[in-house]
Amino acid sequence: MISILNGTLIEATAGTAVIDVNGIGFELGISATTASSLAQVGSPTRLYTRMVVREDSCTLFGFATKDERTMFDKLVSVSGVGAKLALAILSSFTVPELYTLVMMEDDKGMATVPGVGKKTAQRLILELKGVFEKDRSLAGSAAPTAPLPFAPAAPAAPSAIEDATAALLSMGFTAAEVTLALDGYDGKDMRVEELLALALRRLGMES
């Protein structure tokens, strides 16, 4: 099993990368997220890999991070989700964004991925949420802060950022668009209305 490739990037597109490792060129399928993180052609490159073997093919897929590879594994474990669809999902959302989208049960956001219809989106969220509830290692920055040992866990009031995020998602924006629109704001000393106005301007809409 090939787990990591270290070599020289000799070719790259939005969906594939070719790495020269000691004179052997390995072609890997990649997500747009990984593609955007690649160095220039000719530069040293490391990709975490997963090999998918079928009766008529043997395909390598590459990932910029271990977390993206792990998320790929969880996606293809869902019935009806193949490698191509998993890459399409990972091209639309970062790992923390996808984790948040699933935990918020945002089937509309999931359905924005090319090839994912409403029913598939709902099934994906249902199956992945059960997996994520047992394993929160992929939450990243989206993970809630755990209470201190033996401290009573009081329900936290939603922050302005959380309220603005929920409002934008309900308007039909994707998790990726919402993250971009609210980037740089922490919501401190700001009202939800102000955050929404700023976010909508970034998204090219009138507030």
Secondary structure, 3 states (H helix, E strand, C coil): CCCEEEEEEEEECCCEEEEEECCEEEEEECCHHHHHHCCCCCCEEEEEEEEEEECCEEEEEEECCHHHHHHHHHHHCCCCCCHHHHHHHHHHCCHHHHHHHHHCCCHHHHCCCCCCCHHHHHHHHHHHHHHHHHCCCCCHHHCCCCCCCCCCCCCCCCCHHHHHHHHHHHCCCCHHHHHHHCCCCCCCCCCHHHHHHHHHHHCCCCC
